Amino acid sequence: MWAKLVVLTVLGFAQPGGFDSPSLAPAVYRIDGYIDQAPEGETIQYRMTIGNGPKSRLYLITKSVIEGGGDPFTLYRNLGVQKPDYILVGPKDVVDSVMNAKAGAKMSGAFYYRRGQNNLEVDPRSLKIE
């Protein structure tokens, strides 16, 4: 067990920037869109299925911006590969508010994505559902 801990520690510090390396930090996406259905005439950029537990919702994305630079398409490259596309994680009450929102509700906020994971973490301070 100690050997594994030492290897992980050495690997972490061997990277430029150590454990604070930007490659390990999550990408932050500011996303605007609608749950399940959008108003007529609204331009949809991406269709993303988000789920938590047994529920899934379709997030119709109208605007997406990655903060701090980076590849803005990383989050969207694998849409449709698995269902749901991403598991929504965060405080239970916040995730429940998304999963139980009425169809057509406008949703915007910041979401954290760690490359290679199937989770999309919602920032509870920024989330707005109208």
C-alpha positions in Angstrom: 0.0 0.0 0.0 2.8 2.5 0.9 4.5 1.7 -2.4 1.4 2.8 -4.3 1.1 6.0 -2.3 4.8 6.8 -3.0 4.3 6.1 -6.7 1.3 8.4 -6.9 3.0 11.1 -5.0 6.1 10.9 -7.2 4.0 10.9 -10.4 2.0 13.9 -9.1 5.1 16.0 -8.4 6.9 14.8 -11.5 4.4 16.6 -13.7 5.1 20.3 -14.5 3.1 22.1 -11.8 2.8 19.0 -9.6 -0.7 18.3 -8.4 -1.7 21.9 -9.3 -1.1 21.1 -13.0 -3.8 22.6 -15.3 -4.1 19.3 -17.0 -5.6 17.9 -13.8 -7.9 20.8 -13.2 -11.4 20.5 -14.5 -12.5 22.6 -17.5 -15.2 25.1 -16.6 -18.0 25.5 -19.1 -20.7 28.2 -19.0 -23.7 26.6 -20.6 -27.1 28.0 -21.5 -29.9 26.0 -22.9 -33.3 24.4 -22.3 -34.5 21.2 -20.6 -36.2 18.7 -23.0 -37.7 21.3 -25.4 -36.7 24.7 -26.7 -38.9 27.6 -27.9 -39.6 27.5 -31.6 -36.9 29.4 -33.6 -34.2 28.9 -31.0 -30.9 27.6 -32.4 -29.6 24.5 -30.8 -25.9 23.9 -30.9 -25.7 20.5 -29.0 -28.1 17.9 -27.6 -26.8 16.4 -24.4 -28.4 13.8 -22.3 -27.8 14.3 -18.6 -28.8 11.8 -15.9 -28.8 11.1 -12.3 -30.1 7.9 -10.8 -32.9 6.5 -12.9 -33.8 9.9 -14.5 -32.4 11.4 -17.7 -33.1 14.8 -19.3 -32.2 16.2 -22.6 -30.2 19.5 -22.3 -30.6 21.5 -25.5 -27.6 23.7 -25.5 -27.9 27.2 -27.1 -24.6 28.7 -25.9 -21.4 27.2 -24.5 -18.2 29.0 -23.5 -15.1 27.4 -21.9 -13.5 29.6 -19.3 -9.7 30.0 -19.1 -8.9 28.7 -22.6 -8.6 25.2 -23.8 -10.4 23.2 -26.4 -14.1 24.2 -26.3 -15.2 21.0 -28.0 -13.8 18.5 -25.6 -17.1 18.2 -23.7 -19.1 17.6 -26.9 -16.9 15.2 -28.9 -18.4 12.0 -27.4 -22.0 12.9 -27.3 -24.1 9.9 -28.2 -21.5 7.3 -27.3 -23.3 6.4 -24.1 -26.6 7.1 -22.4 -26.8 9.3 -20.6 -24.0 11.3 -22.2 -23.0 12.6 -18.7 -24.0 11.9 -15.1 -24.9 15.1 -13.4 -23.3 15.5 -10.0 -23.4 18.1 -7.3 -25.4 18.9 -4.1 -28.5 16.6 -4.1 -31.0 19.5 -3.9 -29.4 21.2 -6.9 -29.2 18.0 -9.0 -32.8 17.2 -8.0 -33.9 20.7 -9.2 -32.5 20.0 -12.6 -33.9 16.5 -12.8 -37.3 17.7 -11.8 -37.4 20.9 -13.8 -40.4 21.4 -16.1 -39.9 20.7 -19.8 -39.0 23.9 -21.6 -37.3 25.4 -18.5 -34.3 27.6 -19.4 -31.2 26.5 -17.6 -27.8 28.3 -17.4 -24.8 27.9 -15.2 -21.2 26.8 -14.8 -20.4 23.1 -15.1 -17.1 21.4 -14.4 -15.8 18.6 -16.6 -12.7 16.5 -16.0 -11.4 15.0 -19.2 -11.9 11.3 -19.4 -14.8 11.1 -16.9 -18.4 10.7 -17.5 -19.4 13.2 -14.8 -20.6 16.8 -15.3 -20.5 18.7 -12.0 -22.9 21.6 -11.6 -21.7 24.7 -9.8 -24.6 25.3 -7.4 -23.8 29.1 -7.0 -24.2 29.8 -10.7 -27.1 27.5 -11.7 -30.3 29.3 -12.8 -33.5 27.5 -13.8 -36.3 29.7 -15.1 
